[in-house]
Amino acid sequence: MLRDAVRSLAEAKIAPHAAAVDEEARFPQEALDALVANDLHAVHVPEEYGGAGADALATVIVIEEVARVCASSSLIPAVNKLGSLPVILSGSEALKKKYMAPLAKGEAMFSYCLSEPDAGSDAAGMKTRAVRDGDFWVLNGVKRWITNAGESEFYTVMAVTDPEKRSKGISAFVVEKSDPGVSFGAPEKKLGIKGSPTREVYLDNVRIPADRMIGEEGTGFATAMKTLDHTRITIAAQALGIAQGALDYAKGYVKERKQFGKPIADFQGVQFMLADMAMKIEAARQLTYAAAAKSERGDSDLTFQGAAAKCFASDVAMEVTTDAVQLLGGYGYTRDYPVERMMRDAKITQIYEGTNQVQRIVMARNLP
């Protein structure tokens, strides 16, 4: 029922704008409005804070179905979870009440600020500083590659509070867009997911109350990594949706396109390509859903499973979208058809929330 409901909404309210959102590189406001109106913009927020209280699997299905028609739009529910999960996992009760309620109502979005110009895969090498000043913390630094920056009201920001301790000297804070000293860089000009703004976030003497720290001092990096264990599965879901959308389109096309007097779907070479695409997508789906169940239960092998799902599903998405372009031939290479957009969108799923090379390191360190 959930899948059917999200699919109907996505096809009616999100799909019609997907090409224009990509072409114009603009935020998919229509998608946000539709998701908020149907309470699908942040389904993970627990019921006690006014949210839908969806479990990890339901969240994955929402993201997958939105990504099937528009990858940029799927980053609304995905990044709302990424940005707010540190607060849900480690924040005080007061902090949860303050920030989850507006998120649940659709009055605000939440972004996640971990990466920096010189700290990508080596996130512990960050330079953003937070210095205590009485009942306040003062933040200075630059965060890079921040999804939905400028659109989100709230930001989970990782900053160094004790430079001597490396990863154990990093703390997490909630920063608001309206805080004096917060500003944003120009939107990045990207290969794909053009409807989701990616910008730098500048923190220039941003003074925030001490009670906006998430968890204890020095626990920020641990919270960040714990968050990614759960949210990498949402990227697997996004990759899965993109791949499914590409297969669905290609499947329809090959039945219509005729060569040598018959539909190209009748040729075994085409059939084998479609069979392989469908097989790999189904394998990715089972891995992703199993990881989502582990996320919900908090299983001890979640770190491995989350990395495996993200890595496998994103590799499948890149392969399947490339094959979809191939199946459409010359048309696949034009913007008149959606598969080239899907191919461009798929690429980022192999890169963000930890590159697939980093996922393999994570898996190797956490072999079950």
Residue pairs with C-beta under 8 A, 6 or more apart in sequence:
2 58
2 61
2 62
3 61
3 65
5 38
6 40
6 61
6 62
6 65
6 66
7 65
7 68
9 34
9 35
9 38
9 40
10 65
10 66
10 68
10 69
10 70
10 73
11 69
13 30
13 31
13 34
14 28
14 30
14 31
14 34
14 66
14 69
14 70
14 73
15 69
15 70
17 28
17 30
17 31
17 70
18 28
18 69
18 70
18 72
18 73
18 195
18 338
18 341
19 335
19 338
19 341
20 26
21 27
21 28
21 31
21 70
21 72
21 73
21 194
21 195
22 72
22 194
22 195
22 341
23 335
25 187
25 189
25 190
25 194
25 195
26 195
27 148
27 151
27 195
27 196
27 197
28 70
28 72
28 73
28 76
28 195
28 196
31 66
31 70
31 72
31 73
31 76
31 195
32 41
32 73
32 76
32 106
32 109
35 41
35 66
35 73
35 76
35 77
35 106
36 106
39 52
39 106
40 52
40 62
40 66
40 77
41 76
41 77
41 80
41 106
41 109
42 51
42 52
42 77
42 80
42 81
42 84
42 103
42 104
42 106
42 110
43 51
43 52
43 54
43 58
43 59
43 62
43 77
44 51
44 52
44 54
44 56
44 59
44 77
44 80
44 81
44 84
44 85
44 88
45 51
45 52
45 53
45 84
45 88
45 100
45 103
45 104
46 53
46 88
46 100
47 53
49 96
49 97
49 100
49 101
49 104
50 100
50 101
50 104
50 105
51 100
51 103
51 104
52 104
54 62
55 292
55 296
56 230
56 233
56 292
56 293
56 295
56 296
57 289
57 292
57 293
57 296
59 77
59 81
59 234
59 237
59 292
60 233
60 234
60 236
60 237
60 288
60 289
60 292
61 237
62 77
63 74
63 77
63 78
63 234
63 237
63 238
63 241
64 74
64 237
64 238
64 240
64 241
64 244
64 288
65 241
66 73
66 74
66 76
66 77
66 241
67 73
67 74
67 237
67 238
67 239
67 240
67 241
67 242
67 245
68 241
68 242
68 244
68 245
68 248
69 245
70 195
71 192
71 193
71 238
71 241
71 242
71 342
71 345
71 346
72 193
72 194
72 195
72 196
72 345
73 195
74 237
74 238
74 241
75 147
75 148
75 193
75 196
75 238
76 109
76 148
77 234
78 231
78 234
78 235
78 237
78 238
79 109
79 110
79 111
79 112
79 147
79 148
79 152
79 196
80 103
80 109
80 110
81 230
81 231
81 234
82 110
82 111
82 112
82 147
82 227
82 231
82 234
82 353
83 109
83 110
83 111
83 112
83 152
83 154
83 155
83 156
84 99
84 100
84 103
84 110
84 154
84 156
85 227
85 230
85 231
86 112
86 156
86 172
86 214
86 215
86 223
86 224
86 227
87 95
87 96
87 99
87 100
87 156
87 174
87 214
88 96
88 100
89 223
89 226
89 227
90 172
90 214
90 215
90 219
90 223
90 226
91 99
91 174
91 214
91 215
92 211
94 211
95 174
95 211
95 212
95 214
99 108
99 110
99 154
99 174
102 108
102 153
102 154
103 109
103 110
103 154
107 153
108 152
108 153
108 154
109 148
109 151
109 152
109 153
109 154
110 152
110 153
110 154
110 155
110 156
111 146
111 147
111 148
111 149
111 152
111 154
111 155
111 156
111 201
112 146
112 147
112 155
112 156
112 227
113 143
113 146
113 155
113 156
113 157
113 158
113 175
113 201
114 123
114 126
114 143
114 158
114 224
115 123
115 143
115 144
115 145
115 146
116 126
116 127
116 128
116 141
116 142
116 143
116 144
117 142
117 144
117 200
118 125
118 127
119 125
119 126
119 127
120 145
121 354
121 355
121 357
121 358
123 158
123 221
123 224
124 166
124 167
124 170
124 221
126 141
126 158
126 159
126 160
126 170
127 141
127 160
128 139
128 140
128 141
128 142
128 143
128 157
128 158
128 159
128 160
128 203
129 139
129 140
129 141
129 159
129 160
129 161
129 163
130 137
130 138
130 139
130 159
130 160
130 161
130 171
130 173
131 137
131 138
131 140
131 161
132 161
132 210
133 207
135 209
135 210
136 207
136 208
136 209
136 210
137 159
137 161
137 173
137 207
137 208
137 210
137 212
137 213
138 205
138 206
138 207
139 157
139 159
139 173
139 175
139 181
139 203
139 205
139 206
139 207
139 208
140 203
140 204
140 205
140 206
141 159
141 203
142 200
142 201
142 202
142 203
143 157
143 200
143 201
143 203
144 200
145 188
145 198
145 352
146 155
146 198
146 199
146 200
146 201
147 196
147 197
147 198
147 352
148 196
148 197
149 155
149 184
149 197
149 198
149 199
149 200
149 201
150 177
150 184
150 187
150 197
150 199
151 197
152 177
153 176
153 177
153 178
154 174
154 175
154 176
154 177
155 174
155 175
155 176
155 177
155 182
155 201
156 172
156 173
156 174
156 175
156 214
157 172
157 173
157 174
157 175
157 201
157 203
158 170
158 171
158 172
158 220
158 221
158 224
159 170
159 171
159 172
159 173
159 203
159 220
160 169
160 170
160 171
161 169
161 170
161 171
161 217
161 218
161 220
162 168
162 169
162 217
162 218
163 169
165 218
167 221
167 222
168 218
168 221
169 218
170 218
170 220
170 221
170 224
171 213
171 214
171 215
171 217
171 218
171 219
171 220
172 213
172 214
172 215
172 219
172 220
172 223
172 224
173 208
173 212
173 213
173 214
173 220
174 208
174 212
174 214
175 182
175 203
175 206
175 208
175 212
176 182
176 208
179 206
179 207
179 208
180 206
180 207
181 203
181 204
181 205
181 206
181 207
182 201
182 202
182 203
182 204
182 206
183 201
183 202
183 204
184 199
184 200
184 201
184 202
185 199
185 200
185 201
185 202
186 199
187 197
187 198
187 199
188 198
188 199
190 198
190 348
191 344
191 347
191 348
192 341
192 344
192 345
192 346
192 347
192 348
193 345
193 348
214 220
214 223
215 223
228 306
228 353
228 354
229 295
229 302
229 303
229 306
230 295
230 302
230 306
231 353
232 306
232 307
232 309
232 310
232 353
232 354
232 359
233 288
233 291
233 292
233 295
233 306
233 309
233 310
235 310
235 313
235 314
235 349
235 352
235 353
236 284
236 287
236 288
236 291
236 306
236 309
236 310
236 312
236 313
236 314
237 288
237 292
237 313
238 349
239 284
239 310
239 313
239 314
239 316
239 317
239 346
239 349
240 281
240 284
240 285
240 288
240 313
240 316
240 317
242 317
242 321
242 342
242 345
242 346
242 349
243 277
243 280
243 281
243 284
243 313
243 316
243 317
243 320
243 321
243 346
244 281
245 338
245 342
246 277
246 317
246 320
246 321
246 323
246 324
246 339
246 342
246 343
246 346
247 274
247 277
247 278
247 281
247 320
247 324
249 324
249 337
249 338
249 339
249 342
250 274
250 277
250 323
250 324
250 327
250 328
250 339
251 265
251 274
253 327
253 328
253 331
253 337
254 263
254 264
254 265
254 270
254 274
254 327
255 263
255 265
256 263
257 263
257 264
258 264
264 270
264 327
265 271
265 274
270 327
273 323
273 326
273 327
274 327
276 323
277 319
277 320
277 323
277 324
280 316
280 319
280 320
281 316
281 320
283 312
283 316
284 309
284 312
284 313
284 316
284 317
287 305
287 308
287 309
287 312
287 313
288 309
288 313
290 305
290 309
291 302
291 305
291 306
291 308
291 309
294 301
294 302
294 305
294 306
295 302
295 306
299 305
301 366
301 368
303 362
303 366
304 362
304 363
304 366
304 367
304 368
307 354
307 359
307 360
307 362
307 363
307 366
308 359
308 363
310 349
310 353
310 354
310 356
310 359
311 356
311 359
311 360
311 363
313 349
314 346
314 349
314 350
314 356
315 350
315 356
317 346
317 349
317 350
318 343
318 346
318 347
318 349
318 350
320 346
321 339
321 342
321 343
321 345
321 346
322 343
324 332
324 339
324 342
324 343
325 332
325 333
325 339
325 340
325 343
326 332
328 337
328 339
331 337
332 339
332 340
333 340
334 340
335 341
350 356
354 362
